[in-house]
Amino acid sequence: MANTAQARKRARQAVKQNAHNSSQRSTLRTAIKAVRKAIEAGDKVAAKLVFQSSISTIDSIADKKIIHKNKAARHKSRLSAALKALA
């Protein structure tokens, strides 16, 4: 356990930040799953709409450095390829 006041404060902040980041990662996974589900359903119009909103989510989470920008790019690329393959 932390001994100094500043170390105790950092420990408290770390718990709070971890909870926030975990929530953001969950949002990311949900957005990706929504696109995959729309693609599997075969509805190209709905899939495109969900894809656009998920791109926004992925970018915002990458901007906050919760995931690496290359990981965000990889997710977007793979979702885009799956959407194009639907045609």
C-alpha positions in Angstrom: 0.0 0.0 0.0 1.1 3.6 -0.7 2.9 5.3 2.2 2.9 8.9 1.3 0.0 11.2 0.8 0.7 11.8 -2.9 1.1 8.1 -3.5 -2.3 7.4 -1.8 -3.8 10.1 -4.0 -2.3 8.7 -7.2 -3.7 5.2 -6.2 -7.2 6.7 -5.8 -6.9 8.5 -9.1 -5.6 5.3 -10.8 -8.7 3.4 -9.7 -11.0 6.1 -11.0 -9.2 6.4 -14.3 -9.1 2.6 -14.8 -12.9 2.5 -14.4 -13.4 5.3 -16.9 -11.0 3.6 -19.5 -12.7 0.3 -19.0 -16.0 1.9 -19.8 -14.6 3.5 -22.9 -13.2 0.2 -24.1 -16.5 -1.5 -23.6 -18.2 1.2 -25.7 -15.6 0.5 -28.4 -16.3 -3.2 -28.4 -20.0 -2.6 -28.5 -19.6 -0.3 -31.5 -17.6 -2.9 -33.4 -20.0 -5.7 -32.6 -22.9 -3.5 -33.8 -21.2 -3.1 -37.2 -20.4 -6.8 -37.5 -24.0 -7.7 -36.6 -25.4 -5.4 -39.2 -23.0 -6.8 -41.8 -24.1 -10.4 -40.9 -27.7 -9.4 -41.3 -26.9 -8.4 -44.9 -28.5 -5.0 -44.7 -26.0 -2.8 -46.5 -27.8 0.5 -45.8 -28.1 -0.1 -42.1 -24.6 -1.4 -41.9 -23.2 1.8 -43.5 -25.1 3.9 -41.0 -23.8 1.9 -38.1 -20.3 1.9 -39.6 -20.3 5.7 -39.8 -21.3 6.1 -36.1 -18.8 3.5 -35.0 -15.9 5.2 -36.9 -16.6 8.3 -34.8 -16.5 6.3 -31.6 -13.3 4.5 -32.6 -11.6 7.8 -33.5 -12.6 9.5 -30.3 -11.3 6.6 -28.1 -8.1 6.6 -30.1 -7.7 10.4 -29.6 -8.0 9.9 -25.9 -5.2 7.4 -26.1 -7.3 4.6 -24.6 -6.3 2.5 -27.6 -3.4 3.1 -30.0 -4.1 4.9 -33.2 -2.8 2.0 -35.3 -5.2 -0.3 -33.5 -8.1 2.1 -34.3 -7.0 2.2 -37.9 -6.8 -1.6 -38.1 -10.4 -1.9 -36.7 -11.7 0.7 -39.2 -9.9 -1.0 -42.1 -11.2 -4.4 -41.3 -14.8 -3.2 -40.8 -14.6 -1.2 -44.0 -13.3 -4.3 -45.9 -16.1 -6.4 -44.5 -18.6 -3.8 -45.5 -17.2 -3.7 -49.1 -17.3 -7.5 -49.3 -21.1 -7.3 -48.5 -21.7 -5.8 -52.0 
